[in-house]
Amino acid sequence: RESGQSTQAWQTVTDVSALKQILADAKNAENPVLVDWYADWCISCKVIEHEVLPDPKIVDQLKGFRLVRFDMTDSNAEQRALLDTYKLFGPPALLFFGKDGNELTNVRVVGETNVQAFSELLSRANDQI
């Protein structure tokens, strides 16, 4: 339906093990990763998903990243434990990982964001990868 670029982009996972595998694979391939922490019951997540991430400027800036949506709608114990690992309270959150597999903690997004603010962070993230 859409051009491959935006649909190719996001891979949705719900299992912690699947997310860890993707991060490990990306590190081995030296691919930077953006992880979008998402849940159906999270209103801010929907705003980010529909208004921020599809923006052409953002799509362009995300070209170099492997894009993963961690769907924690179920909010099971394993998913919540991973939140604790990253010191997150819950979605929405957007975490960048560099080619070395380490999080770029100075550009993480917690809570709502908009196109302008996210674009500025993306510029900084792209400078670091």
FENKAJO-V340439 format. One record per run of one state. SS is the DSSP state (@ for helix, = for strand, . for the rest). FROM is the first residue (numbers start at 1). LEN is the number of residues. Records with the same first field share a line. If there is no record, write none. Layout:
# FENKAJO-V340439
SS=FROM-LEN, FROM-LEN
This chain:
# FENKAJO-V340439
.=1-3, 14-2, 29-4, 39-4, 53-3, 62-4, 72-5, 86-7, 98-5, 104-1, 108-1, 111-4, 129-1
@=4-6, 16-13, 43-10, 56-6, 77-9, 105-3, 115-14
==10-4, 33-6, 66-6, 93-5, 103-1, 109-2
